Amino acid sequence: MVKASILIVANSDLLYDQRLQRISSSLRSNGYAIDLLGRLFSKGTSEKTRQDEHLAMWFQKGKLAYLELNFRIFFWLIFRKYDAICSVDLDTLPACWLASRLRGCRLIQDSHEYMAEVPEVASRPLTRWIWHQVAKLFLPSCNLNYTVSASLVEEFRKVYHVDFHLIRNISKRRLGQNEIPYPDGIPKSDFLVFLGAVNMGRGLEELLPILVNRTESLVVLGDGDRMPAVRKLVNELGLDDRVFLPGKVSPEMAAVILKKARVGFNLLTDEGLSYRYSLANKFFDYVQAGIPQVCIAFPEYEILMKEFQVGITCNLNPKDLNSALDYMAITENRLHHIEETAKAALVWNWQEEEKELLRMYDGLFVR
């Protein structure tokens, strides 16, 4: 028996959105009928599955893109009936709110980011104000709200006076799964790895110059707005033979590559509270891969490192980054953190985290 039919709406490429893949899979496996609605990006990376739809867009960036996205979402929704609509982040919430009112269904908000505090917005007062107003106007009407970190739970309660639940971006434990073949064109072992979006403030452009006077190789598994600048910087620094940029890879391929890495990097600039209070997918991806990590010294990561020492935290400056690499070059240090990742993987995994997800949804639909 189907507990409820739910449409999850996101301004993202569903093929690579691991959080949505995990959540939708867990809900489907536990009696919910789940469809997903995402965007068709200009690079053509999206792939449609039976339960997924992608909206083609005229505008790819800026305010017109947000307006167009909400118009397209709204007109797609009014011809379909669901028990609930789950809006992912504020950029899809206006259309989902209006459609939920017209169709008489529940509204859920999954906040991946603090939209008013992302780096691209935090320095623009008018845009920042607009996102705050969107949140204050629509969030109180949601039947269920959840976000990715404990810091954001408290921040949203304080700023928007709305209760949020915590569902972290924790990776699945991979037990007994057949690995896909290792890809050509990148090192087979003993390399540094950067996983995730190559966007503003992700720390990659600060890390690359450090490698000039070192011998390590780096594999970047991701793509984004800053990739052209990163490619240019790699060339200017003469790192073409040691920095590998295969772009986005599937979660399954990423898991295979990560297991061969020496150290993973999770770096951010301190631009806006969205980054400072973040808890990235890659933190847990590195844990499940069994590799230590160098992580930015932000609150959520400092707290987790006290529970299991799966790596070290540092600030985003040349001295600290060099010291972190020197530290991880010592075998004894790395082995200690590898042992800690094995312990953490038994606790920090999606199989445990999904229990709270199902408790929330069952509390909303199952009486």
C-alpha positions in Angstrom: 0.0 0.0 0.0 1.3 3.4 -1.0 1.6 5.7 2.0 1.6 9.0 0.0 2.6 10.3 -3.4 5.3 13.0 -3.3 6.9 15.1 -5.9 10.4 16.4 -5.1 11.3 19.6 -7.0 14.9 20.8 -7.3 16.9 23.4 -9.2 19.6 20.7 -9.9 20.8 18.0 -12.2 19.1 14.9 -10.7 21.7 12.6 -12.1 24.4 14.0 -9.7 22.3 15.2 -6.7 23.3 12.5 -4.3 21.2 13.8 -1.4 18.0 13.6 -3.5 19.0 10.2 -4.8 19.4 8.9 -1.2 16.2 10.5 0.1 14.0 9.4 -2.8 15.4 5.8 -2.7 14.7 5.5 1.0 11.2 6.9 0.7 10.4 4.6 -2.3 11.7 1.6 -0.4 9.4 2.4 2.5 6.1 2.7 0.8 6.1 6.2 -0.7 5.5 7.0 -4.4 8.2 9.4 -5.3 8.7 11.5 -8.5 11.5 14.0 -9.1 11.4 17.2 -11.1 14.7 18.9 -11.9 16.4 21.0 -14.5 17.8 20.1 -17.9 21.2 21.9 -18.0 22.7 23.4 -21.1 25.6 20.9 -21.0 23.2 18.1 -21.5 24.4 16.0 -18.5 20.9 15.2 -17.3 19.5 11.8 -17.9 15.8 10.9 -17.5 14.7 7.8 -15.6 11.2 6.5 -15.2 10.4 8.7 -12.1 12.4 11.8 -13.2 11.4 14.8 -15.3 13.7 17.7 -16.3 12.6 21.2 -17.3 14.3 22.8 -20.3 15.2 26.4 -19.6 15.8 29.5 -21.8 17.8 31.3 -19.1 20.6 29.5 -17.2 21.7 32.1 -14.7 20.5 35.3 -12.9 17.1 36.6 -11.8 15.4 35.7 -15.1 16.5 32.1 -14.6 14.8 32.0 -11.2 11.7 33.6 -12.5 11.5 31.2 -15.5 12.2 28.2 -13.3 9.3 29.0 -11.0 6.9 29.7 -13.9 7.8 26.4 -15.5 7.5 24.5 -12.2 4.1 26.0 -11.4 2.6 25.3 -14.8 4.0 21.7 -14.7 2.5 21.2 -11.2 -1.0 22.5 -11.8 -1.8 19.6 -14.2 -0.7 16.9 -11.7 -1.9 15.7 -8.4 0.3 14.6 -5.5 -0.3 14.2 -1.7 2.7 16.5 -1.1 5.3 18.6 -2.9 8.8 18.8 -1.5 10.6 22.0 -2.5 14.4 21.8 -2.4 15.8 25.2 -1.3 14.1 28.6 -1.6 14.6 28.9 -5.4 11.8 26.4 -6.0 9.6 27.3 -3.0 7.4 30.1 -4.5 6.0 27.9 -7.3 5.7 24.9 -5.0 3.8 27.0 -2.4 1.3 28.3 -4.9 0.8 24.9 -6.5 0.3 23.3 -3.1 -2.4 25.8 -2.3 -4.2 25.4 -5.5 -4.0 21.6 -5.5 -4.7 21.2 -1.8 -1.7 19.2 -0.9 1.0 19.3 1.8 4.2 21.3 1.3 7.7 20.2 2.5 10.9 22.2 2.4 14.4 20.5 2.2 17.0 23.3 2.6 20.3 22.2 1.2 21.7 25.8 1.5 21.2 29.1 3.4 20.2 31.0 0.3 20.6 34.5 1.7 24.2 33.7 2.8 25.8 31.8 -0.1 28.9 33.7 -1.3 27.3 34.9 -4.5 24.5 36.6 -2.5 26.0 37.6 0.8 27.8 40.6 -0.6 24.7 41.9 -2.5 22.4 43.5 0.0 19.3 43.7 -2.3 19.5 40.1 -3.4 20.2 39.0 0.1 17.1 40.9 1.4 15.0 39.3 -1.3 16.0 35.7 -0.3 15.3 36.5 3.3 11.8 37.8 2.4 11.1 34.7 0.4 12.0 32.6 3.4 9.9 34.6 5.8 6.9 34.6 3.5 6.8 30.9 2.6 8.6 28.8 5.2 5.9 29.2 7.9 3.3 27.6 5.6 5.4 24.4 5.1 4.1 21.3 6.9 7.6 19.9 7.3 11.1 21.6 7.1 14.5 20.0 7.3 18.1 20.9 6.6 21.6 19.5 6.4 23.4 20.7 9.6 22.7 21.4 13.3 24.1 24.9 12.9 21.6 25.7 10.1 18.7 24.2 12.2 19.5 26.7 15.0 20.1 29.6 12.5 16.8 29.1 10.7 14.9 28.9 14.0 16.5 32.1 15.1 16.1 34.1 11.9 12.8 32.7 10.5 11.1 31.5 13.7 10.4 28.1 12.0 11.3 24.7 13.4 13.6 22.6 11.2 14.6 18.9 11.5 18.1 17.6 10.8 18.8 15.2 7.9 22.6 15.2 7.2 24.3 14.6 3.8 25.6 11.2 5.0 26.8 8.6 2.4 25.5 5.0 2.3 27.7 2.2 3.6 28.7 0.2 0.5 28.6 -3.5 1.5 29.4 -6.3 -0.9 28.7 -4.2 -4.0 30.4 -4.9 -7.3 32.8 -2.2 -8.3 32.7 -0.7 -11.8 36.0 -0.7 -13.8 38.5 2.0 -12.8 38.6 4.8 -15.4 41.6 5.5 -17.7 43.5 8.8 -17.7 43.9 9.4 -13.9 46.3 7.9 -11.3 45.6 4.5 -9.9 46.7 5.2 -6.4 48.4 7.6 -3.9 46.9 10.9 -5.1 45.0 13.8 -3.5 41.4 14.2 -4.4 38.9 17.1 -4.4 35.3 15.9 -4.8 32.3 18.2 -5.5 31.2 21.4 -7.3 34.0 23.6 -8.7 32.2 26.9 -7.7 33.1 30.1 -6.1 34.7 29.8 -2.7 35.3 26.0 -2.7 39.0 26.4 -1.9 40.4 24.7 -5.0 42.0 27.8 -6.4 43.8 28.3 -3.1 45.0 24.7 -3.0 46.5 24.6 -6.5 49.4 27.0 -6.0 50.5 25.0 -2.9 51.1 22.0 -5.3 53.7 23.9 -7.3 56.5 23.2 -4.8 55.3 19.8 -3.9 55.2 16.4 -5.7 51.6 15.2 -5.1 49.1 14.7 -7.8 45.5 15.9 -7.5 42.3 14.5 -9.1 39.3 16.9 -9.2 36.0 15.0 -9.4 33.5 17.7 -10.3 32.6 20.6 -12.4 31.1 24.1 -12.0 31.2 27.8 -12.7 34.9 28.1 -11.8 36.2 25.2 -13.9 37.4 27.4 -16.8 39.4 29.5 -14.3 40.7 26.4 -12.7 41.9 24.9 -16.0 43.6 28.2 -16.8 45.3 28.3 -13.4 46.5 24.7 -13.7 48.1 25.6 -17.1 49.7 28.8 -15.7 51.2 27.0 -12.8 52.6 24.3 -15.0 50.6 21.5 -13.2 49.1 19.9 -16.3 50.9 16.7 -15.7 49.9 16.4 -12.0 46.3 17.8 -11.8 43.6 15.7 -13.5 40.2 17.2 -14.3 37.9 14.4 -15.5 34.8 16.5 -14.5 31.6 15.0 -13.0 31.5 11.3 -12.4 28.7 9.1 -11.1 28.4 8.4 -7.4 29.4 4.8 -8.1 32.5 5.8 -10.1 33.4 8.4 -7.4 33.3 5.7 -4.7 35.7 3.6 -6.8 38.2 6.4 -7.3 38.1 7.7 -3.7 39.2 4.4 -2.3 42.5 4.8 -4.3 43.2 8.3 -3.0 45.7 9.2 -0.3 43.8 12.3 1.2 40.5 14.1 0.4 40.0 17.8 0.6 37.0 19.7 1.9 37.8 23.4 1.7 35.7 26.5 1.7 36.3 30.3 1.9 34.6 32.1 4.8 32.1 34.0 2.7 28.6 33.9 4.2 27.0 31.7 6.8 25.8 29.2 4.2 29.4 28.0 3.9 30.3 28.4 7.6 27.4 26.3 8.7 27.6 23.8 5.9 28.0 20.0 6.2 29.1 18.8 2.8 28.3 15.4 1.1 32.1 15.0 0.5 32.9 14.9 4.2 31.0 11.6 4.6 32.0 10.3 1.1 35.6 10.4 2.2 34.7 8.6 5.5 32.8 5.8 3.6 35.8 5.5 1.2 38.1 5.0 4.2 40.5 7.9 3.4 41.5 10.7 5.8 40.7 14.3 4.9 41.9 17.8 5.3 38.8 19.9 6.2 38.1 23.6 6.7 38.0 24.6 10.4 34.2 25.4 10.4 31.9 24.6 13.4 30.2 21.4 12.0 33.5 19.8 11.1 35.2 20.7 14.3 32.3 19.0 16.2 32.4 15.9 14.2 36.2 15.6 14.4 35.9 15.4 18.1 33.7 12.4 17.8 36.0 10.6 15.3 39.3 11.9 14.2 38.8 11.1 10.5 41.2 13.9 9.5 42.4 17.3 10.5 40.9 20.8 10.2 42.9 23.8 9.0 42.4 27.3 7.7 42.5 28.3 4.1 45.9 29.8 3.8 49.2 28.6 2.2 51.0 27.9 5.6 48.1 25.8 7.0 47.6 23.9 3.7 51.3 23.1 3.5 51.4 22.0 7.1 48.3 19.8 6.5 49.9 18.1 3.5 53.2 17.6 5.5 51.2 16.0 8.3 49.3 13.7 6.0 52.6 12.6 4.4 53.6 10.9 7.6 52.4 7.3 7.4 51.7 7.0 11.1 49.4 10.0 11.0 47.5 8.7 8.0 47.1 5.2 9.5 45.6 6.7 12.7 43.0 8.6 10.7 42.2 5.6 8.4 41.4 3.6 11.6 39.1 6.4 12.7 37.3 6.5 9.4 36.5 2.7 9.8 34.9 3.4 13.2 33.0 6.5 11.9 31.7 4.6 8.9 29.7 2.3 11.2 28.0 5.3 12.8 27.9 8.0 10.1 26.0 6.3 7.3 22.8 6.7 5.5 21.4 3.5 6.8 21.3 5.1 10.2 20.4 8.6 9.1 17.4 7.5 7.0 15.7 6.3 10.2 15.1 10.0 11.2 13.9 10.8 7.6 11.3 8.0 7.7 10.2 9.0 11.2 9.5 12.5 10.0 7.6 11.5 6.9 5.6 8.8 8.7 4.7 11.3 11.3 3.3 13.6 8.6 1.4 10.9 6.6 0.9 7.8 8.6 -1.7 8.1 11.4 
